[in-house]
Amino acid sequence: MFKGWTIIDPGLRKSNFGHQYSETRALAGEVLGRGGKVRVVCFRDAPEPWFPGLEIVPALSLFAYQPVSDDRAWGALENFIVHNRVFDQDLSRLDRAALADTLCLFATMDVWHIMGALRWLGRFEDRSRPSVAINLFPLKYWSPEDFHARLLQTAWKECPPAVKASV
């Protein structure tokens, strides 16, 4: 099966606390208790004190909830584009060999990261693409008119079949 897990969470940082820490800690403890390895890929100010004994990879350069634009007309689109591109670039710098035989869990993903993750996964050869689980951040509204819901639906619809097979 899997030798370990790689938990990728753009919302995990030193100054935060809450469900992300307790969920990641509980999951990591379970995997470690079964003899597996756990790596946590997070925002660049790694929360080392919260995760003693785990391999922490401070690779993400934009914090998940950090807006890059507050422009009323274009802010939503600018944040979507910039975060996805930067997330893709940050993931591309990860050591692919370290992902072999692991399950990659994208924790608390939203529209600011989904395209970056799917594009990154699309650049793997089919036989070397890691198995992936994506935990979407809950939407306030799930309706056809909701901007975030439409973006998530479109991202999945346009996702290449080979990438979908690994998610």
N, C-alpha and C positions, 0 to 999 in steps of 0.2 A: 504494500500500500504506500503510504507516505512516510518518509523518514522524519518529517517535521512540518512545521507550519511557518509561513512568512506572513505576518499580520501587517498590512499596510494601512495606516490610518492618518490622513492629513489633518484630522482634528485633535491629534494627541500632541500635547506639549507640556513643558515643565510647569507652567503657571495654571493649568486647568486641573479640574478634578471632576469626579462624577462617574456616570455610567461607563464612559469609555475606559477608565482606569480599572474599575471593578470587573467589567466584562472581560477585558483583555487579560487581566491578572488571573481570573478564574480559568479562562480558556488555556492560557499558557501553563498554569499549574497542572491542569489535567493532562496536557500533552507531555509535559516534562515528567509527570508521574508515570506515564506509560512508556518512558524511555525515548521519547522523541526530542527533536530540537525545536526551538522557537526563536525566530528573529522578529523584531518589531521595527518596522520602517515608519518613521514619524517626522514631524517638523524638526527643523535643525536645532532647536533648543531642547534636546532629548530629555525625557523625564526619568533619568536614571534612578533617582531615589525611590520612585514608585515601583520599579521593576528590578529588584536585585536578582542577580544571577542570569538575567536574560541578555541576549545579544541585542543591543540597541543600535539601530542604523539611522542617524539623524540626516536624512537625505532630502527631505522636502523643504523647498525654499519659500513657499507661500503657505501661511497658516490657513486652514480650511475656511474660516469665517472672516478672513481679512479682505475687505473689499478693496479693489484697485481703482474703482471709479464710483463716484456718487452722483454722476451726471443723471438728471431725471429722465432725459430722453434716451440716452444710450447706455446707462450704467449697467442694466441687467445683461445686455449683450456683451459689453466690454468685459465684465467680470467673468461671464461664461467663457469667452474666447481666451482671455489671458490665463485664467486658472487652468483650463484644460491644456493649453500649450505648455505652460510651465510644469504641470504635473507630468505630462508626457516626457518632457526633457529630463526631469528629475528621475523618473522611473528608468529612463534609458541609460542612466549612469550606474544603475545597480549591477552588481556582478551576476550575470545570468547563470553561471555555474553554481552559485549558491542557491539558486531556485530549483535545481534539478531534484526530482523526487520529493518536492514539497507541495503543499497546498497553499496557494496564495489567497488569503482572506482580505478583501478590501472592506474595511469596517467603516461604517457611517459615510457612505459615498452619496454624493448628490450630483446635481447637474454641473457643478463647477469642476467635476473630476471625471465623470463617466466617459466622455469622449477621449480624454487623455489616456485613461486606462485601456479602453478598447483599441485605440490606435497603437499603443505600446504593445499590446498582446498581438495585434495584427502583423507586427514586424518579426515575430518568432516564426521559425519553420514549424510546420504542423507537428512534427514528431518531438520537437523540443519545447513547445508551448506548455507552460505550467497549467495544472488544473487550478481553477479559480472559483471562489465563492464571493459574491458581491452582496453586501448588506446595505441596502439603500436607506438613506436618512428618511424618516417619515415625512411625507408631504402634508402641509396643512389642508390642502384641498386636492382631491383626486377627481378632476372633471376634465372633459375634453377642452374646456376653455382655459384651464390653468397653464400658465407659461411653463412651469417646471415639469408638469406631467407631460405636456406635449414634447418637450425636449427629450425627456427620458424615453418616451415611446418611439420617437424618431431615431434616437441613437440605437435602440435595440433593433428596430426595423431595418436600419441601414447597416447593421453589424454584419460582417462577412460570416457565412455559415461555418467556416472552419473555426473561427473565434468563438461563435456561439456554442459550438460543440464542447469547448473546454470550460465554459462558464456554467 
